[in-house]
Amino acid sequence: MLVAALVTVPVGVIGSGSALLDPTVVAVGAAVAVLSSALPYSLELFALRRMPTTTFAVLSSLGPALAALAGYLLLGQTLTVLETAGIGLVIAASIGAVRTGGEVSQERQRLGAAPRAST
């Protein structure tokens, strides 16, 4: 994000002149930066530490569906049938991976197999 800021700030200053350097505009820009990236990332890490990874995985896969719903309700944007099916398939795949992943791990433990090393 630092590189993006270094590339876009000069273009913004050239386009809008000194108005971009107004303290109010800088404060609003900083608030948007924190609220749109740093805060959500911190909250995701906080949640990941406190809930099972399987639950977190399914909830994370719901992100595109919630974004599409917000786009429809707030902006009037609609999705094509293919886009809607894609979101549904991502959610279904996440749920399927979580469900079968747990069964495979339990079966490996039952058979006394050593856990696989993560890479």
C-alpha positions in Angstrom: 0.0 0.0 0.0 2.9 2.3 0.6 4.0 1.9 -3.0 0.5 2.6 -4.2 0.4 5.8 -2.1 3.8 6.9 -3.4 2.5 6.5 -7.0 -0.9 8.0 -6.6 -0.3 11.0 -4.3 1.8 12.9 -6.8 -0.8 12.4 -9.5 -3.5 13.6 -7.1 -1.5 16.6 -6.1 -1.0 17.5 -9.7 -4.7 17.0 -10.5 -6.2 18.8 -7.6 -3.4 21.1 -6.5 -3.0 22.1 -2.9 -6.6 21.1 -2.1 -5.4 17.5 -1.5 -3.0 18.8 1.1 -5.8 20.3 3.2 -5.6 18.9 6.7 -9.3 17.9 6.6 -8.8 16.0 3.4 -5.6 14.3 4.7 -7.5 13.3 7.9 -10.4 11.8 6.0 -8.0 10.0 3.7 -6.1 8.5 6.7 -9.4 7.5 8.3 -10.5 5.7 5.1 -7.2 4.0 4.8 -7.4 2.7 8.4 -11.0 1.7 8.2 -10.8 0.0 4.9 -7.7 -2.1 5.4 -6.0 -2.1 8.8 -9.1 -2.5 10.9 -10.7 -5.3 8.9 -7.3 -7.2 8.7 -6.9 -6.8 12.5 -10.4 -8.0 13.2 -9.9 -11.0 10.9 -6.8 -12.0 12.8 -8.6 -11.5 16.1 -11.4 -13.7 15.0 -9.1 -16.4 13.6 -7.4 -16.7 17.0 -10.7 -17.2 18.8 -12.8 -19.5 16.5 -12.1 -22.8 14.9 -10.4 -22.5 11.5 -13.2 -24.4 9.8 -15.8 -21.8 11.0 -13.5 -19.0 9.9 -13.0 -20.6 6.5 -16.8 -20.8 5.8 -17.4 -17.3 7.1 -14.6 -15.9 4.9 -16.1 -17.6 1.8 -19.3 -15.7 2.5 -17.5 -12.4 1.9 -18.2 -12.2 -1.9 -21.9 -13.0 -1.3 -22.2 -10.3 1.3 -20.5 -7.8 -1.0 -22.9 -8.7 -3.8 -25.8 -8.3 -1.5 -24.5 -4.9 -0.3 -24.0 -3.9 -3.9 -27.6 -4.8 -4.8 -29.2 -3.2 -1.7 -27.1 0.0 -1.6 -26.1 0.6 -5.2 -28.7 -1.2 -7.2 -26.1 -3.5 -8.8 -27.2 -6.8 -10.1 -25.3 -10.0 -10.8 -25.6 -12.2 -13.8 -26.7 -15.8 -13.4 -23.1 -17.0 -13.9 -21.7 -14.6 -11.3 -24.3 -15.7 -8.8 -23.5 -19.4 -9.6 -19.8 -18.6 -9.1 -20.4 -17.2 -5.6 -22.6 -20.2 -4.7 -19.9 -22.6 -5.9 -17.2 -20.9 -3.9 -19.3 -21.2 -0.7 -20.2 -24.8 -1.5 -16.6 -25.6 -2.1 -15.5 -24.1 1.2 -18.2 -25.9 3.1 -17.3 -29.2 1.3 -13.6 -28.7 2.0 -14.2 -28.1 5.6 -16.6 -31.1 6.0 -14.4 -33.6 4.2 -11.1 -32.2 5.6 -12.3 -33.0 9.1 -13.4 -36.5 8.2 -10.1 -37.2 6.5 -8.2 -36.0 9.6 -10.3 -38.1 11.9 -9.8 -41.1 9.7 -6.1 -40.6 9.7 -6.1 -40.3 13.5 -8.2 -43.5 13.8 -5.8 -45.4 11.7 -2.9 -44.0 13.8 -1.3 -42.2 10.9 1.1 -39.4 11.7 -0.3 -35.9 10.9 1.0 -34.4 7.7 3.5 -31.7 8.0 2.3 -28.3 6.8 4.3 -26.6 4.1 
